[in-house]
Amino acid sequence: MKIDRNEAKRIADLAHLEFDDAGLERMAGEMTTILSYIDQLREVDVAGFEAVAAGEATPMRDDVPHPPVERSAVAANAPAFSGDGHFVVPKVIGD
């Protein structure tokens, strides 16, 4: 399947992305390449391989409660920790 510039623009709009003309052409080419890889995978003969049973549970460890970590140990390993028990982080969003 080939993705043209218009389809790439439609997909970019759905994802709220903006591209210039060169970017749209590049994205159309990359999406076409990805879809061609998917088409190649569809051609693989998988006869003889067992399918994983649907609904089979993933093995998980038992949910065993543990005592909480001491606040002093957390504070000792934190780069900055306030007196009222919070991590101090640098401001990352504008003023």
C-alpha positions in Angstrom: 0.0 0.0 0.0 1.3 3.4 -0.9 0.7 6.5 1.2 0.6 9.7 -0.8 1.1 13.2 0.4 -2.6 13.8 0.9 -3.0 10.7 3.1 0.1 11.7 5.1 -1.4 15.1 5.6 -4.7 13.6 6.8 -2.9 11.3 9.3 -0.8 14.2 10.5 -4.0 16.3 11.1 -5.6 13.4 13.0 -2.4 13.3 15.2 -2.4 17.1 15.6 1.1 17.2 13.9 2.3 19.9 11.5 4.8 19.2 8.7 6.1 21.4 5.9 5.9 20.0 2.4 9.2 18.3 2.6 8.3 16.7 5.9 5.0 15.5 4.5 6.8 13.8 1.6 9.3 12.2 3.9 6.5 11.0 6.3 4.5 9.6 3.3 7.6 7.6 2.2 8.3 6.3 5.7 4.7 5.2 6.2 4.8 3.5 2.9 7.9 1.6 3.9 6.4 0.6 7.2 3.3 -0.7 5.4 5.4 -2.7 3.0 7.1 -4.4 5.9 3.7 -5.3 7.3 2.8 -6.8 3.9 6.0 -8.8 3.9 5.1 -10.2 7.4 1.7 -11.3 6.0 3.4 -13.5 3.4 5.3 -15.5 6.1 4.2 -19.1 6.3 3.3 -19.8 9.9 1.7 -23.2 9.4 2.9 -25.6 12.1 3.4 -23.0 14.8 1.1 -23.2 17.8 -1.0 -20.2 18.5 -1.0 -18.8 22.1 -4.4 -19.6 23.7 -6.6 -16.6 24.0 -7.4 -15.6 27.5 -4.4 -17.5 29.0 -3.3 -15.6 32.1 0.1 -14.1 32.3 2.0 -15.6 35.2 2.5 -13.0 37.9 4.0 -13.1 41.3 1.9 -13.1 44.4 0.8 -9.7 45.7 2.5 -9.7 49.1 2.5 -6.5 51.2 5.8 -5.2 52.4 6.6 -2.6 55.0 6.9 0.9 53.7 10.4 2.4 53.1 11.6 4.7 55.8 11.2 8.4 54.9 14.7 9.1 56.1 16.1 6.5 53.6 14.1 8.1 50.8 15.3 11.6 51.8 18.9 10.4 51.9 18.7 9.1 48.3 16.8 12.1 46.9 18.7 15.0 45.3 16.4 17.4 47.1 13.8 16.6 49.7 11.6 19.2 51.5 11.0 19.1 55.3 7.4 18.3 54.8 8.1 15.1 52.9 8.1 16.0 49.2 10.6 15.7 46.5 11.9 19.1 45.3 12.3 19.3 41.5 13.3 22.2 39.2 10.6 24.2 37.5 10.2 23.0 33.9 7.1 24.9 32.8 7.2 28.7 32.0 6.9 31.4 34.6 
